[in-house]
């Protein structure tokens, strides 16, 4: 759909549809990065690379989507609140895709992941506090196991990634906002 304004044609796309499209692309990029890291055997427990890569992809994806919306669908202008709303929406849709992929990966592809995570956590706790009581250690490990169950894993995964998207969008929106000089409001 096109609208005629000031002798220029510009495209109109609802923000929600745009966020779903770009959030899906970002989510698929995050899944692809996860698959590549898994194939190359780069483990998040032993390396900081997976975490850094996810953050860089998320920041780039949010920034790119906001800039695309601003420059293509909003005549080159976007206010802070619209930019923030778009960035958070893109992060939300990306986090839904990434979290569902992670759930499938943990439960059907890398089925020993939960046991490995519990063992790694136990080693970490014991190395930091070798005198920890067995009951406290068992309580901590059972809480972690509970958090990796689907009824907790899915909503917490989506909330966690979306929260990071909020943080990134707050910062990104500050730099990419561009006020329309013709809009006096």
HUWOZI-V571976 format. One line per field, one symbol per residue. phi: phi as a letter, one per 40 degrees, with the letter a starting at -180 (. if undefined). A space follows every 50 residues. Layout:
# HUWOZI-V571976
phi: ???
This chain:
# HUWOZI-V571976
phi: .bbcafgbcbcbacdccccccccccccccccdccccccccgcbccbacdd ccccccccccccccccccccccbbfgbacccccccccccccccccccccc cccccccbbbccdcccccccccccccccaccccdcccccccccccccccd cbcccccccccccccccccdcccccbcaccccccc
